[in-house]
Amino acid sequence: MKVSDIRNREILRWYEEFNEPLFKYIFMMIQDYQQAEDLRHEVFLKAYVHYDSFRRQSNPKTWLYSIAHNITIDFIRKRKPILLLKEAFLFKKDPNPLPEDRIQMKESAYELYRALGAIKDSYREVIILRKIKEFSIEETAEILGWSDSKVKSTLFRAIPVLEKQLLKEGYLLEETI
């Protein structure tokens, strides 16, 4: 089998596995649906072009998120300020919530993502990766190009800032993030 065939199959497998989670990550960072789609495609294009640089010492998921992080940060630097989220992110708690519970979940998610959009980029990134995407400290450090201790200390500082932002906007916290 040719090397290009192996590359194509592996990239396709990665696309099938990580396409949607990467889109959601990028969307949470930039809060623009169309741009998030474009940036997601750019991630896989870069992965294809730089396939040979993937050292296989890390998980492909972590490598792809690192690419997504870099592409997203470049985009954010070029485009300020960040737009507010237009659609609410639904939490996966009850598979069949009552209509009034769905409304409450949408409102809570909107409040959270609105507050995330108002805090410092590094705080938003670490909260999204650690608390929403549930990456480990080591994976988050690899994605962001930080040390483990920087991830821990940034998250430690980010949570109170997010809580303060939520309170500032008049939202009461039911649970700690």
SVG drawing of the C-alpha trace seen along z (x, -y; Angstrom):
<svg xmlns="http://www.w3.org/2000/svg" viewBox="-42 -44 50 46">
<polyline fill="none" stroke="black" stroke-width="0.4" points="0.0,0.0 1.3,-3.4 2.2,-6.0 -0.3,-8.4 -3.1,-5.8 -2.2,-5.3 -2.2,-9.0 -5.6,-9.4 -7.2,-6.6 -5.8,-7.9 -6.8,-11.5 -10.3,-10.3 -10.6,-8.2 -9.5,-11.2 -12.0,-13.4 -14.8,-10.9 -13.8,-10.7 -12.9,-14.3 -14.8,-16.4 -17.7,-17.3 -15.8,-17.7 -13.2,-20.0 -16.0,-22.1 -17.6,-22.5 -14.3,-23.5 -13.6,-26.1 -17.2,-27.4 -17.0,-27.8 -13.8,-29.8 -14.9,-32.1 -18.7,-31.9 -19.2,-32.2 -20.8,-29.1 -19.6,-29.8 -16.1,-30.7 -15.9,-27.7 -16.8,-25.4 -14.0,-27.1 -11.5,-26.8 -12.4,-23.1 -11.7,-22.4 -8.4,-24.2 -7.4,-22.0 -7.8,-18.9 -6.1,-20.5 -3.1,-21.3 -3.1,-17.9 -3.0,-16.4 -0.2,-18.7 1.9,-18.3 1.0,-14.6 4.7,-13.6 5.4,-15.9 3.0,-14.0 5.5,-12.2 3.0,-9.7 4.3,-10.3 1.0,-12.0 -2.6,-11.0 -3.9,-12.2 -6.8,-13.9 -4.3,-16.0 -2.3,-16.8 -5.5,-17.9 -6.6,-20.0 -3.2,-21.7 -3.6,-22.5 -7.2,-23.8 -5.9,-25.9 -3.2,-27.5 -5.5,-28.2 -8.2,-29.6 -5.8,-31.8 -4.5,-33.2 -8.1,-33.9 -9.0,-35.6 -5.9,-37.8 -7.0,-39.0 -10.6,-39.5 -11.6,-41.3 -13.9,-41.6 -15.5,-38.1 -19.2,-38.0 -21.6,-36.6 -23.0,-33.1 -26.1,-32.9 -27.2,-29.4 -27.2,-27.8 -25.1,-24.7 -27.2,-22.0 -25.8,-20.1 -26.3,-16.3 -28.0,-15.6 -31.5,-14.2 -32.0,-12.4 -35.7,-13.4 -36.1,-16.7 -39.4,-18.4 -40.0,-21.5 -39.5,-23.9 -36.3,-22.1 -35.0,-22.5 -35.6,-26.2 -33.8,-26.4 -30.8,-24.4 -30.6,-26.7 -30.8,-29.8 -28.1,-28.4 -25.8,-27.4 -26.3,-30.8 -25.4,-32.6 -22.3,-30.4 -21.1,-31.0 -21.9,-34.7 -19.8,-35.0 -17.0,-32.9 -17.0,-35.3 -16.4,-38.2 -13.3,-36.8 -9.6,-36.7 -8.8,-34.4 -6.4,-32.2 -9.0,-31.7 -11.7,-30.8 -9.4,-28.3 -8.4,-26.5 -12.0,-26.3 -13.3,-25.0 -10.5,-22.4 -10.4,-21.2 -14.0,-21.6 -16.1,-21.4 -14.1,-19.2 -12.7,-17.3 -9.1,-17.0 -6.5,-16.0 -4.0,-18.6 -1.3,-16.9 -3.4,-17.0 -4.5,-20.6 -0.8,-21.6 0.1,-19.9 -2.7,-21.5 -1.9,-25.0 1.9,-24.6 2.0,-25.3 3.5,-23.5 1.2,-21.4 1.7,-23.9 0.6,-26.8 -2.6,-24.9 -3.3,-24.3 -2.6,-27.8 -4.5,-29.4 -7.5,-27.2 -7.3,-28.1 -7.4,-31.8 -10.0,-31.4 -12.8,-29.7 -13.2,-32.6 -13.0,-35.1 -15.8,-33.2 -17.9,-33.0 -17.4,-36.8 -18.5,-37.4 -21.6,-35.3 -22.5,-37.2 -21.8,-40.5 -24.2,-39.6 -26.8,-38.7 -26.6,-35.0 -26.6,-32.9 -24.4,-29.8 -26.2,-26.6 -23.1,-24.5 -19.4,-25.2 -18.0,-24.7"/>
</svg>
